[in-house]
């Protein structure tokens, strides 16, 4: 369950980073072009995973807490 919650947080952070990097010029990170367009999403996904694995924003903890509460209600 922890891994699923952490994956959710990583996905959220990836989306957040994607929107943040939309404001960064395409030519400033890797020099622009098709290569950057292809690899930037992968880079941002790795940023999201790395941030989530180091505690992120605490979303994974909140998701886990909610999932545990839902399971307790169902039992």
WOZI-V421030 format. One record per residue. BURIAL is I if it has 24 or more other C-alpha atoms within 12 Angstrom, else O. Layout:
# WOZI-V421030
burial: <BURIAL | BURIAL>
This chain:
# WOZI-V421030
burial: <O | O | O | O | I | I | I | I | I | I | I | I | I | I | O | O | I | O | O | O | O | O | O | O | O | O | O | O | O | O | O | O | O | O | O | O | O | O | O | I | O | O | O | I | I | O | I | I | I | O | I | I | I | O | O | I | O | O | I | I | I | O | O | O | O | O | O | O | O | O | O | O | O | O | O>
